[in-house]
Amino acid sequence: MRHKILRGRGPARKHKTCGQRSSEATWATDPEASKHKPPMLRAPNGAIADALNYSAAGKAPYDPGKITVPTFIIHSKWDFDLPSYQAQVYFVELKNAPPYKRFVEIERF
């Protein structure tokens, strides 16, 4: 039955799924999208600009010292994108969160 539903042969749904609503809302943000053949969703380059201005420059887009709420960081020792030393430096910079901050590093399973 599952394979029939995934192929659109299953029972009709009365309501749109969360994914369908999200997809429709995303496409509605770009009025030019449907004018292309095939339709093409344009995306802003803000994430790329942030990566160049912050990550590539070795600085955070915000000051961790300004975080004043309890903070729990779970880090994987094998995280390729964020080495352990960077996660630990970030934790130390949470100056206004103590004593309500915790750092846990997990090993491989």
C-alpha positions in Angstrom: 0.0 0.0 0.0 2.8 2.4 0.9 4.3 2.2 -2.6 0.9 3.0 -4.2 0.4 6.1 -2.0 3.9 7.3 -2.9 3.2 6.9 -6.6 -0.1 8.8 -6.3 -2.3 5.8 -6.7 -3.5 5.6 -3.1 -6.5 7.1 -1.4 -7.0 10.8 -2.2 -6.2 13.2 0.7 -8.7 15.8 1.8 -6.0 18.2 3.1 -2.6 19.3 1.8 0.4 18.0 3.6 2.8 20.3 5.4 5.3 19.7 2.6 2.8 20.7 -0.1 1.8 23.9 1.8 5.5 24.7 2.3 6.3 24.1 -1.3 3.4 26.3 -2.5 4.4 29.1 -0.1 8.0 29.0 -1.3 7.1 29.1 -5.0 4.7 32.0 -4.3 7.6 34.1 -3.0 9.0 34.4 -6.5 6.5 35.7 -9.1 9.1 35.1 -11.9 9.5 31.4 -11.1 6.7 30.1 -13.3 7.8 32.2 -16.3 10.8 30.0 -16.9 10.6 26.7 -18.9 11.0 24.6 -16.8 9.9 26.7 -13.8 12.9 27.9 -11.8 13.0 29.3 -8.3 15.4 32.1 -7.8 17.2 32.2 -4.5 18.9 35.2 -2.8 22.6 35.1 -2.2 22.4 36.2 1.4 23.7 32.9 2.7 26.7 33.0 0.3 27.4 36.6 1.4 27.2 35.6 5.1 29.6 32.7 4.4 32.1 35.0 2.8 31.8 37.8 5.3 31.7 35.6 8.5 32.6 32.0 8.2 35.5 32.4 5.7 36.8 35.3 7.8 36.7 33.2 10.9 34.2 35.3 12.8 30.7 34.6 14.1 27.7 36.5 12.6 26.7 37.4 16.2 28.4 37.7 19.6 28.0 34.6 21.7 28.8 36.7 24.8 25.4 38.4 24.3 23.5 35.1 24.8 21.8 35.3 28.2 19.6 32.2 28.2 20.5 28.7 29.3 22.5 27.0 26.6 23.2 23.3 25.9 25.7 22.5 23.1 25.9 18.9 21.9 28.9 18.4 19.5 30.0 15.4 17.7 33.7 14.6 18.0 33.6 13.6 14.3 31.9 16.7 13.0 33.7 17.6 9.7 32.3 21.1 9.5 33.0 22.2 13.0 36.1 20.9 14.7 36.1 20.3 18.4 38.4 23.2 19.2 36.0 25.6 17.5 33.0 24.3 19.4 35.0 24.6 22.6 36.1 28.2 21.9 32.4 29.1 21.2 31.4 27.6 24.5 34.0 29.6 26.4 32.6 32.8 24.7 29.2 32.2 26.2 30.2 34.6 29.1 26.7 35.7 30.1 25.1 32.2 30.1 26.8 30.7 33.2 26.1 28.8 35.3 23.4 27.6 33.0 25.5 26.3 30.1 26.6 22.8 29.3 28.9 21.3 26.6 28.7 17.7 25.7 30.8 16.0 23.1 29.7 12.7 21.8 31.8 9.9 20.2 30.9 7.8 17.3 28.2 5.2 17.9 
